[in-house]
Amino acid sequence: MDSADHPGSNGLRPAMRSDELWLVGFRFRTASGTLTRHYYVVPRAADGEQAKQLAGRRARSAGERLKRAFAGVDECWIEVRRLRRSAIGAWRLSEGT
């Protein structure tokens, strides 16, 4: 049984091990109308939903909005994938959601 799937005594899920990360992508439309995606690597998230929330905060930050020329994030398209490191150190990317 994976302890990351069960809340601890404080009701929160434990943070992920350092050999697991999340890749969260958001889509936005540039001023010229081109659809573009930005991806964020999120460490220390208990699950995909928490990773999405953390990445969303970063994507909506003033600095990131400035980098995108204030283009808004398309909330209808979000990709969340888990990155896991194997016992031999190779990184694997899960299927997208």
SVG drawing of the C-alpha trace seen along z (x, -y; Angstrom):
<svg xmlns="http://www.w3.org/2000/svg" viewBox="-13 -42 34 44">
<polyline fill="none" stroke="black" stroke-width="0.4" points="0.0,0.0 1.4,-3.4 1.4,-5.8 1.2,-8.8 -2.4,-7.8 -3.5,-8.0 -3.6,-11.1 -1.4,-11.3 -2.5,-12.1 -2.9,-15.8 -5.4,-14.9 -2.9,-15.9 -1.2,-13.6 2.5,-13.4 4.7,-15.2 6.2,-13.2 9.6,-11.8 12.4,-13.8 12.5,-11.2 8.9,-12.2 8.0,-15.5 5.0,-16.8 4.9,-18.4 1.9,-20.8 1.1,-22.5 -1.1,-25.4 -2.2,-26.7 -2.7,-30.4 -3.3,-32.5 -0.6,-35.0 -1.5,-38.5 -1.1,-37.3 -3.6,-34.5 -1.2,-31.6 -1.9,-28.9 1.2,-28.3 1.8,-26.0 3.9,-26.7 5.0,-23.8 6.0,-24.0 7.9,-21.4 6.4,-21.1 8.3,-19.4 6.8,-18.4 3.2,-18.0 1.1,-15.2 -0.9,-14.6 -1.8,-15.9 -4.5,-18.2 -2.1,-19.9 0.5,-20.1 -2.1,-21.8 -2.9,-24.3 0.7,-25.2 1.6,-25.5 -1.6,-27.6 -0.4,-30.1 2.9,-30.3 1.4,-30.7 -0.9,-33.5 1.9,-35.4 2.8,-38.9 6.2,-37.8 4.9,-34.9 2.1,-37.1 4.6,-39.7 6.7,-37.0 3.5,-36.0 2.7,-39.6 -0.3,-39.3 -1.9,-36.6 -4.4,-34.7 -4.2,-31.0 -6.8,-28.8 -8.4,-27.1 -10.1,-24.6 -6.7,-23.0 -4.4,-21.8 -2.1,-18.8 -0.8,-17.1 1.9,-14.4 4.0,-12.7 7.7,-12.4 9.3,-9.5 12.9,-8.4 13.6,-4.7 16.0,-2.8 18.7,-3.3 18.1,-7.0 16.2,-7.2 13.2,-9.6 9.9,-8.4 6.9,-10.6 3.4,-9.3 0.5,-9.6 -1.1,-13.0 -4.4,-13.9"/>
</svg>
